Amino acid sequence: MLRYKNKYRVVCHFDIEDLTPIKEDIFIYCSGEGEIWRYSDTVLGYYKNSRTSKVLLEKLDNAGVEYEWLSEGARETVIHFKEADLDKVVDIFHIRTSGTSISPFSTKNLKLFKWYTDNKEHYDELGLPKKREGKELSEEDKAKLVERLKKAREQKEINNMERTENNE
């Protein structure tokens, strides 16, 4: 699923005890805690903890998506579909396209999970997630970094001007 990073919001599940990322459990996040995960080489699965509506199935039919509807319980939706149809289901499954550059393993993704937001005070009391301590830079290193950033910005400006001239 990592191939879809930077196009869709790709995330992983987290251990509820210590909030460490479960790196083997990667999926595309859909609004309302829906998930799209790999079922096989060419088939993806959509899972959501809610009933399947007839409207959802009609939208899939209207979009020309071939699918297999499976129901594991009265309150779960499981649908298998061809990976080639992923672009057709973006709006139907409400695939999240904001935050696409965030690492799937980042704790920034915790806010997407209701179990975390409902228990945020508990995790705050435990000091979780652990904050990474930044490296303190010396004044000399700071000056070097500032100079490097200035040069990078100047080079970017030059490149943009050259592109503009070439397009005219």
N, C-alpha and C positions, 0 to 999 in steps of 0.2 A: 504493500500500500504506500510505501515511501515514494514511489514514482509520482504520486499525486500531490505531494507536498508542493507548495507554491501555486497550486491550482485550486485545491480544496483544503479545508481545515482537517489535517491528519493529526490524530491524537492517540494516546494509549491509555489504558486503565492504570490506576495507582493502587498500591497496597493501602488498605484503610487503616492499618496500624501505624505505619511510619511514613506514609505518603511517598514511598519510592516508586518510580515508574516500573510498570511491568512491560518490558521492552518487546516481549513476544506477542503482545496483545494490542496490535495496532489496527486502527480503523478510521474511516472517514466519518467525521461528526456531522450529524444532521440536527437542525433545530428541534427542540423538544426531546432531547436525549435519544434521538434515533441514531443508529449506527449502520454503516456499510462496511462489511468485512469480506475478505476473500474466502470463497467456498472451495473453489478449484482453480485450475489454471485459466479457465475462460469464464467462470461463473462467480458472481458476487452475491452476497446475501444482504438483505435489509432487515434490521431488527428494531422493533420499538415495543416498549412495554405499554401497549394500549390495543384496543380492538381495531381490527381492520374495517375501514368503512367502505361501503360500496362505491362511494365517490372516488376514493383512492384507486380502486381497481378499474373504474371507468376511465380515469385519467391515464393509467398505464395502457389500457386498450386503445384509447384515442391517440396516444403518442406512438403506437406501433411497437410497444415493448413486449417481447415474448417473456413470460414469467411463469413461475410456479409458486402458487400461494400455499404456504404451509401454516398451520396454526398449532402451536404447542400448548395452548391453553386459552381460556376464555378472555384473558387480558393481554395476550401477546400477538404481535404481528411478525411473521417471518415470510419473506418473499425472496426467491432466488431469481436472478435475471442475468443475461449475458453482459459481460464486461463491456462489450462493444456498444451497449445501450446506455452506458453511464451518463453521457452528456444529455440524453433524452430525459433522464429522471432527476436532474438537478433541481428543477422547480417543484416537481411532484413530491420528492422526499425532503425538500427544503435543505439541501446540502449547503453547509456553511462555507461561504467563500471569503469571509473576513478572517483575518488572523492566519492567513495561509503560510506566512513566513516563520511563524512560531514553531519551534522544534516540537515534534510529537511528545517528547519526554520532558518538556518544560513544565514547571509547577504553575505557570500562567494558565495552563489548561484546567487546573483544578476547579476554577470558578464555573466551568461548564457542567459540573456534576452536582446534582441536587444533594446527594449524601454528604458532599463536602460543604456546600453553602449552608445546609441545615445545621452542621456541626462545627462551623468555623471557629466559634469561641473556644470549643474544646481543643481544637488543634492549635489555636493561638496560645492557650495556657500551657500546652506541651512544647511550645517553641517550634512548631512545625508549620509549614515546611522550613527547613533550615536555610538560613540566608547564607549565600556565599560571601565570604569576606574578601573584599577587594584588596589588591596589592597597593600599598602606599608608594607613590612615586616621589623621587627626590626632585628638588627644584630643577636640577640639570636635566633629568629625564622628562619633566613636564615641558621644559623649554624645547627640547628636541621633538617631542610629540606635537607641540603647537606648530613648530616650523614645518614638520612633515605634513600636517593637515593643511597648512596654508599652501604648500606646493601642490598637494593633491587637488585642492579647490581651483588653483590657478590652471593646472593642467586640464581639469574638467571643463573650465570656461573656454580654454583654447580649443579643445575638441568640439565643444558645442558650436563655437563660432565657425570652425572649419566645416562642420556638417551643414550649417545654415548656408554658407557660401556655396558648397557643392550642390545643395538642393535648388539654388536659385538659377 
